[in-house]
């Protein structure tokens, strides 16, 4: 989830065996992180332990969001995607062992840290009032991206496996984030694709009304062509396979040139076939 479920930004490739994060969440203790053994011998999954590793993730994010997606980033360090939430987040990294390069990343904002910073990133795009009962067990995923040369199942599955383990260790049960839909369709900048995807997921994956949220800057879906036969981005399709729900209509994010869908995944909604694989339950 961008938000990146994140979650800002977009994973532009996801294997059919998409991964989940979720479990049973809770308290005010510091999150427990650890290095995770990936499925591919040439990559290593770990949590950033010092500023240099966070900076490497921020450079990757800048390359993907600004270089590929054309995002306009207000950043204090050129060539890095940095915002006020970064210092409060845990940063998950996938590292290419031969080169030592960070090739994939997610950032995770825990409820304790969200209280310290005063909000989540999603709060800046949506009115999350109806999620207040979930706040003490709700983690936000965001800024997800993978290097263009490594968008294969191994990197993405390693990220999702580590996120699932993180949720279990820290007794977390709910994830939210903003899943991005690019505004470009067939080379034309338009909101029609986002409006069409919203029409599809509204009919099939809308959350119960008690969890609906409101965009602060709504995409004007009523004025757009919502009849296009388009598939959601791979990351959104992966989230939906894992039982994720859409919390309401998309917000317009002019800086990232995207429409952002508010999404939520809960451990209780995780299909059993994924539960054992990712959570050992």
Secondary structure as the mmCIF struct_conf table of DSSP 4:
data_model
#
loop_
_struct_conf.conf_type_id
_struct_conf.id
_struct_conf.beg_label_comp_id
_struct_conf.beg_label_asym_id
_struct_conf.beg_label_seq_id
_struct_conf.end_label_comp_id
_struct_conf.end_label_asym_id
_struct_conf.end_label_seq_id
STRN STRN1 UNK A 2 UNK A 3
TURN_TY1_P TURN_TY1_P1 UNK A 16 UNK A 17
BEND BEND1 UNK A 28 UNK A 29
HELX_LH_PP_P HELX_LH_PP_P1 UNK A 30 UNK A 32
STRN STRN2 UNK A 36 UNK A 36
BEND BEND2 UNK A 39 UNK A 40
TURN_TY1_P TURN_TY1_P2 UNK A 41 UNK A 42
STRN STRN3 UNK A 43 UNK A 47
BEND BEND3 UNK A 50 UNK A 50
HELX_RH_AL_P HELX_RH_AL_P1 UNK A 51 UNK A 62
HELX_RH_PI_P HELX_RH_PI_P1 UNK A 63 UNK A 68
TURN_TY1_P TURN_TY1_P3 UNK A 69 UNK A 69
BEND BEND4 UNK A 76 UNK A 77
TURN_TY1_P TURN_TY1_P4 UNK A 78 UNK A 79
TURN_TY1_P TURN_TY1_P5 UNK A 84 UNK A 85
HELX_RH_3T_P HELX_RH_3T_P1 UNK A 86 UNK A 88
BEND BEND5 UNK A 89 UNK A 89
STRN STRN4 UNK A 90 UNK A 96
TURN_TY1_P TURN_TY1_P6 UNK A 97 UNK A 100
STRN STRN5 UNK A 101 UNK A 109
HELX_RH_AL_P HELX_RH_AL_P2 UNK A 111 UNK A 117
TURN_TY1_P TURN_TY1_P7 UNK A 118 UNK A 118
BEND BEND6 UNK A 119 UNK A 119
HELX_RH_AL_P HELX_RH_AL_P3 UNK A 121 UNK A 125
STRN STRN6 UNK A 126 UNK A 127
HELX_RH_3T_P HELX_RH_3T_P2 UNK A 129 UNK A 137
STRN STRN7 UNK A 138 UNK A 146
HELX_RH_3T_P HELX_RH_3T_P3 UNK A 148 UNK A 150
BEND BEND7 UNK A 152 UNK A 152
HELX_RH_AL_P HELX_RH_AL_P4 UNK A 153 UNK A 169
TURN_TY1_P TURN_TY1_P8 UNK A 170 UNK A 171
STRN STRN8 UNK A 174 UNK A 182
BEND BEND8 UNK A 183 UNK A 183
STRN STRN9 UNK A 184 UNK A 185
TURN_TY1_P TURN_TY1_P9 UNK A 186 UNK A 187
STRN STRN10 UNK A 188 UNK A 189
BEND BEND9 UNK A 191 UNK A 191
HELX_RH_AL_P HELX_RH_AL_P5 UNK A 192 UNK A 204
BEND BEND10 UNK A 205 UNK A 205
STRN STRN11 UNK A 206 UNK A 206
HELX_LH_PP_P HELX_LH_PP_P2 UNK A 207 UNK A 208
HELX_RH_3T_P HELX_RH_3T_P4 UNK A 209 UNK A 211
STRN STRN12 UNK A 214 UNK A 215
BEND BEND11 UNK A 216 UNK A 217
STRN STRN13 UNK A 218 UNK A 218
HELX_RH_3T_P HELX_RH_3T_P5 UNK A 221 UNK A 223
BEND BEND12 UNK A 224 UNK A 224
HELX_LH_PP_P HELX_LH_PP_P3 UNK A 231 UNK A 233
HELX_RH_AL_P HELX_RH_AL_P6 UNK A 234 UNK A 241
TURN_TY1_P TURN_TY1_P10 UNK A 242 UNK A 243
STRN STRN14 UNK A 245 UNK A 246
BEND BEND13 UNK A 248 UNK A 249
HELX_LH_PP_P HELX_LH_PP_P4 UNK A 250 UNK A 250
STRN STRN15 UNK A 251 UNK A 253
TURN_TY1_P TURN_TY1_P11 UNK A 254 UNK A 257
STRN STRN16 UNK A 258 UNK A 266
HELX_RH_3T_P HELX_RH_3T_P6 UNK A 267 UNK A 269
BEND BEND14 UNK A 270 UNK A 270
HELX_RH_AL_P HELX_RH_AL_P7 UNK A 272 UNK A 279
#
